[in-house]
Amino acid sequence: MIMGEYNKTFYEIGKWLLAAVIAAAVFVLIFGDSLLTHVPECVFETATGLYCPGCGGTRAVIALFEGHPVKSFLYHPAVPYAFIVYCVFMIRMFLVKHFNVKSGKDGRINIFIYIGIGIIFVQWIVKLILLIHYGIKVI
């Protein structure tokens, strides 16, 4: 087996994700970016006054699409991390599938998922500490 089941599944999902991003980019080119300038309110933050683990994610995606990776990282570090992991994985799997390059262990993708989850929780805790203890609103 050239590609493991995990990798094959993630690769198929990744192709659909790429198609969705391309469609969104075409939509923005045709209709403008007015939809990108309006960021919806976080329901959790509105209800509790505290950040949720995903707070800043939408702003981070918009900043990344606008070509501001540092700004994206400051809003939510998991977004540029996921983008980099996605690009490396998709290129690697493309080479494995179409050029018979050897694939590594099937379960290695799990470590990158765990790192991403860790990044989400660390940034969430840091933002909550800044908000609760120091009164600094990060977003």
N, C-alpha and C positions, 0 to 999 in steps of 0.2 A: 504494500500500500504506500503510495507516494505521499498523499496528504492524509493526516489523521482526521477522525470525525469532528473533533472540536474545531480544528483549523478550517476544515471544509465548510462547516456551518458558519463560523465567523466570517469567512471569506465571502460566502453568499450574502450574508447580512451586510457586509461592507460594500458590496457592489450595489445593493439597493440604496444604502445610505449615500453613496457617491451620486447615484442617479437623482436622489431627492435634493442633494445640495446643488447639483447642476440645474435642476428645475427651479429651485429657489433663486439661484443667481440670474437665470433668464427672466424670471418673474420681476426681480428687482430692476434689471436692465430695461424691461419694457414699461413697467408701471412706476418706477422710481422707488426710493428708499424711505418713503414716508412711514411705512409700517415698521421699519427698523428703528425709527426715532422714538416710538412710543413703547416704553417698557412697562408691562403690566405690574401692578402691585402684588407683592407676595402676600398670599392669604394668611400664612402662618405669622408673618411679621405684623400684619395689620391686626390680627387677633390678639397676639401676645406681646408685641413690642420687642420681640427677640428675633434674631436671624434664624433661618432654617439652614440645614446643611447645603441647600442649593442656592441660597441667596447670592446674587452676583453672577450666577451662571449665564443668564440671558445677556447681561451687559458684557460678560467675557466673550461670548460667542460673537456678538456684534463687533466688539473691539478687534477680535481676531479676523473677522471678515473684512474689516476696514483697514487691516494691515498694521495693527498696533499690538504686537505680541506681548510687550511688557505691560501695557495697560490691561490686556486680557488676563495676564498672570496675576496682576494685583487684584482684579475683580474676583477671580476664582481660578486658582492654580490648576485645578483638575481639567479645565477646558483645554489649555495649550498642551498639557501632558497627554490627554486623550487624543488630540489631533496628531501629535508626533508619533504616539504608539500606533494609531490607525494607519498613518502613512507608511511607516516602516513595515508593519504587518502586511498591508496590501501589496506593497512592492515585493516583499519576500515571497508571499504566496503566489503572486503573479509569476515570478521566476520559477517557483516550484512547479506550478501547474503547466506552464507553457514551454519551459526550457529544461524540465527534468532536473533542476537543481535539487540537491539532497535537502530534505526537511529534517529539522531537529525533533526533539521529543514532542509528542502531541500535547501534553499537559502544561507546557511552559507558558501558555497564554494566561493561565491562572495567576501566576505571580504578578503579571502586569495589572490584572484586575484588582488584586489585593493591594498593590501599591496605590492604585487610583482611589480605592475606598479609603485607604489611610490618609491620602492627601486631602480628600473631602472632609474627613473628621478633624484633622489637625487644623485646617483653615477655619472650620466652623468653631472649634474651641477657641482659637486665637481671636476671632472676630467677637465671640461672646465675651471673652475676658476684657477686650478693649471696650466693648459697649457697657457691660455691667460694672466692672471695677473702675474704669477710667472715664466713662461717659463719652467715649469717642465713637461716633458713627462712621463706619468704614465705607458703607455703600451710600 
